[in-house]
């Protein structure tokens, strides 16, 4: 007789905010309970039942169904069955989702998890131990908002990504660019006019490194790739947080940009570029850049160029909105906050234009310091620009997966895909102005990452036994069919 599974429900009890399951998740990770993406076991380790599953092709949720998870991947999706992968028999744990709404784990293509303050120049003086500790809290907050993968566009490194991967830090998986490449006096150079110190990107604290000339650019790109960068980030125009440039400036010569793109492509990856104005965007795209970050002043001709090249736009409206409201309090100098000006409104116009021209758009936020809490509000700002909820979901799931080159393994709920999932208590398609998606995790009932419960309402008290069962330490055989 097979042991009976641990059974838990997310639909019962008070509707309190989800909490991280740091202890049981880490223990299950160490025990190999989530799997490493190898072939699924004969029986599901985890079965989610009675959930309305996001169907990306139909842009709709299915009637209540079951999702079987094994080996850290989705094994089956469909009607509950008495046999096979969707059977409860042989499962280590079953979670009753009570008819709630299941999405692929959300992705954010533009974060800076080590930007623990909005004062990016001051960030350089903070000890790396403090930066790492605060970054861990930032990552945990992202997971509670339903984000299971992020592309860090300047600052995070292999060590931080590894700590998340092994479970020492509980947060979304990190695809990092390492230090963003900047010319002297560019957007990644945070030295003031009276400073003359190293800007070589030697520490975790900063988000950029300075390189000038084709040779230095090649060397810097190769070095970031050596350190494990997912892709290369370049500062192709001026920015808000940099003290000595203007938003309107173009940065790096065409020869330098082409050299950086060539190095990335030689390593089998791509380049993403910080750029605001059409001139900077066009130069980057013509040099082979794959994704444009921000792009607030996009025009029709440049949008057409992006669409024809299959390039991505990663708008980050929320960072300008948050900086205007609270940037000074978060540590950014007033004269830098003033550079934001009408970037929100221009960015919303760019989103509407890009959508009308068929430019692919992925979700991004680009927040700094205490402003990270506003991450989900990007959904609201894009909804105000006319983007429907279904497209907002796509931007944070399948579009990000495509941008990352992970479209075969992430971004959808289907057999063989990564078991990174978020369960919402309300229909995100049925709320005005993307209210469910934009509510900063208030509607998140459950987060699954690597096939383990990473966050849930009721925390360890309700779901800790599920992770213990998935780790092999408590499959319910002694207590029978134990409900939590």
ABEGO torsion letter per residue (X at the ends): XBBBBBBBBAABEBBBBBBBBAAAAAAAAAAGAAEAGBBBBABBABBBBGBBBBBAAAGBBBBBBBBBBBGGBBABBEBBBABEAABABGBABBBBAGGBBBBBBBBBABBBAABABABAAAAAABBAAAAAAAAAAAAAAAAAAGBABBBBAEGBBAAAAAAAAAGABBBBBBBBAEBBBBBBGBAABABBAABBBBAAGABAABABBBBBEAAAAAAAAAAAAAAGBABBBBBABBBAABAABBAABBBEBAAAAAAAAAAAAAAGBBBBBBBABAAAAAAAAAAGBABBBGGAABBAAAAAAAAAAGBBBBBBAAAAAAAAAAAAAAGBBAAAAAAAEAAAAAAAAAAAAAAAAGBBBBBBAGBBEAAAAAAAAAAAAAAAAGBBAAAAAAAABAAAAAAAGAAAABGBBBBGBBBBBBBBABBAAABBGGAAAAAGGAABABBBBGGBBABBBGEAAAAAAAAAAAAGABAGAAAEBBBX
